[in-house]
Amino acid sequence: MAGRADSTVLTGARVVLPTGIVEDGRVIVEGTRIAGSPAQDAPTLDLSGHWIVPGFVDMHNHGGGGASFTSGTVEDVLHGVRTHREHGTTTLVASTVTGEMDFLAERAGILSELVEQGDLAGIHFEGPFISPCRKGAHSEALLRDPDPAEVRKLMDAARGTARMFTLATELPGGIESVRLLAEHGVIAAIGHTDATYEQTVEAIDAGATVATHLYNAMPGLGHRAPGPIAALLEDERITVELINDGTHLHPAALELAYHHAGAHRVALITDAMDAAGFGDGQYQLGPLAVEVKEGVARLVEGGSIAGSTLTLDTAFHRAVTIDRIPVGDVVQSISANPARLLGVYDRVGSLEPGKDADLVVLDADFTLRGVMRKGEWIVRPAVVAAV
């Protein structure tokens, strides 16, 4: 009996599993999920010379393909999501930027519908509860202290789809907001902060669990005033986000984070804005004008870095080929860790029977050649299937 049309066995590749790398491995796809055994006479796809890794999970992303998650239409948001899927990100959280409270609440309502229908994995509010001293590409005029009542307003507007808030926890109301978020199972992330070491420790003890793009938009590491970086790196309760685009971080800073925190506490993110997967030009990030030149996004006024144009396949490639991080560690950082933080590791983040058939095919040089999401090829590998 011929195998069902929705059955496929991917063979011959190096497969990265939670238990390690399997040479000449196989991944069995049945419908939308990974299976433990194939259907009788299921067709095979020979991927010899390639790698199969879990689909990437991006927990910090503002847009792509020319589309903004903060201000775009539903169609724009879906276009941005598709752009990142073509680059291997099969699970994506939409991040907002600082805006008026009513506008952010309205955006939360729009984005929550896309979460409910499975296009997004949640909403991340980056701002307005951040420090004017470390505002980065956020409008200073719209910043405000993290009032727990206003945090709750955005949580309610998101209808249970809020996954993370970035806060300058040293500001008035910061610690109370962290406690509120922790009580409701929402990630409190420390970022765009001017906190001291001691203030950061207090926020972690209150329930903060993530460092928003570690190193960026926070005081540097000092030998007498270690600041937030030391507190965030040393505490096992914290997962540190890293933007590995070659602009936001020196390779030595990335190596320090991996060495000190360990791969199990790193989440590789894009912090992408509209230009990701699209190109140079003029853009808007919230109310602020941005110019992208040679792939680097900066505010037109002031020149601050304004997000990235990164896609996670590039972050993966850099991590393995330039930073020399072991493949298994990169997979942990780009798939498993963010999936656990978002509470979706039961469905995505690793290649295991019963989970969604979300995977990325890379060639021997770690260049993306295929992307599958829920059993459907988004990018089909250019190889011939065996009969």
Secondary structure as UniProt FT lines:
FT   TURN            5..6
FT   STRAND          7..17
FT   TURN            18..19
FT   STRAND          20..30
FT   TURN            31..32
FT   STRAND          33..35
FT   TURN            40..41
FT   STRAND          44..46
FT   TURN            48..49
FT   STRAND          51..54
FT   STRAND          56..58
FT   STRAND          63..64
FT   TURN            65..66
FT   STRAND          67..68
FT   TURN            69..71
FT   HELIX           74..85
FT   TURN            86..88
FT   STRAND          89..92
FT   STRAND          94..96
FT   HELIX           101..116
FT   TURN            117..118
FT   STRAND          123..126
FT   HELIX           132..134
FT   HELIX           140..142
FT   HELIX           148..157
FT   TURN            158..160
FT   STRAND          162..167
FT   TURN            169..170
FT   TURN            172..173
FT   HELIX           174..183
FT   TURN            184..185
FT   STRAND          187..190
FT   HELIX           197..206
FT   STRAND          210..211
FT   TURN            212..217
FT   HELIX           227..234
FT   TURN            236..237
FT   STRAND          239..243
FT   HELIX           251..261
FT   HELIX           263..265
FT   STRAND          266..269
FT   TURN            274..278
FT   STRAND          281..285
FT   TURN            286..287
FT   STRAND          288..293
FT   TURN            294..295
FT   STRAND          296..299
FT   TURN            300..302
FT   HELIX           312..321
FT   HELIX           327..331
FT   HELIX           332..336
FT   HELIX           337..341
FT   TURN            342..343
FT   TURN            345..347
FT   TURN            353..354
FT   STRAND          359..362
FT   TURN            364..365
FT   STRAND          368..373
FT   TURN            374..375
FT   STRAND          376..379
FT   STRAND          385..386
//
